[in-house]
Amino acid sequence: MQHPRGKKNEPFSTHIRAKLFYSSGDMEWRSRSVEAVDQPGVGGDAMWDEKVSWDFEEDDLAFVV
């Protein structure tokens, strides 16, 4: 992960967002924010211990992004 603009070598907050695009309505999930620190030349380092699940009827046009 790359640092946000202007945050080189500084801590920053980051999160994961997932969307389910589905014929009867879209659903969105967002993780809690965690602190990360930019590692020069490597990027940011963060870890989550969360799960996401949605209940929906199977559909040929369902996409997770």
C-alpha positions as CSV (number, residue, x, y, z in Angstrom):
1,M,0.0,0.0,0.0
2,Q,1.3,3.5,-0.8
3,H,1.2,6.4,1.6
4,P,-1.4,9.1,1.2
5,R,0.0,12.2,-0.4
6,G,2.0,14.3,2.1
7,K,2.3,11.5,4.6
8,K,5.8,10.1,3.7
9,N,7.5,8.6,6.8
10,E,4.4,9.5,8.9
11,P,1.7,7.4,10.5
12,F,-1.7,7.3,8.7
13,S,-5.0,5.6,9.1
14,T,-6.2,3.1,6.5
15,H,-9.2,0.7,6.0
16,I,-10.6,-1.9,3.6
17,R,-13.8,-1.4,1.7
18,A,-15.7,-4.1,-0.1
19,K,-18.9,-3.7,-2.3
20,L,-21.3,-6.3,-3.5
21,F,-23.1,-5.2,-6.7
22,Y,-26.3,-7.2,-6.8
23,S,-29.5,-7.1,-8.9
24,S,-31.8,-6.5,-5.9
25,G,-29.5,-3.9,-4.2
26,D,-25.9,-3.2,-3.6
27,M,-24.3,-3.8,-0.2
28,E,-21.2,-2.2,1.3
29,W,-18.8,-3.2,4.1
30,R,-15.9,-1.2,5.6
31,S,-13.3,-2.5,8.1
32,R,-12.3,-0.5,11.1
33,S,-9.5,1.9,10.5
34,V,-6.0,0.9,11.6
35,E,-2.8,2.9,11.9
36,A,0.0,2.3,9.4
37,V,3.4,3.8,9.0
38,D,5.1,4.5,5.6
39,Q,8.2,2.4,5.1
40,P,10.4,4.3,2.6
41,G,10.8,2.3,-0.6
42,V,8.5,-0.5,0.6
43,G,5.1,1.2,1.3
44,G,2.8,1.0,4.3
45,D,2.4,-1.9,6.6
46,A,-1.0,-2.7,8.1
47,M,-2.9,-5.9,9.2
48,W,-6.6,-6.6,9.8
49,D,-8.3,-9.5,11.6
50,E,-11.9,-9.1,10.3
51,K,-14.3,-11.0,8.2
52,V,-17.1,-9.9,5.9
53,S,-20.2,-11.8,4.9
54,W,-23.4,-11.0,3.1
55,D,-26.6,-13.0,2.9
56,F,-28.1,-12.9,-0.6
57,E,-29.7,-15.2,-3.1
58,E,-27.4,-16.6,-5.8
59,D,-27.4,-14.4,-8.9
60,D,-25.4,-14.7,-12.1
61,L,-24.9,-10.9,-12.0
62,A,-23.4,-10.5,-8.5
63,F,-19.9,-8.9,-8.3
64,V,-17.6,-8.2,-5.4
65,V,-15.3,-5.2,-5.8
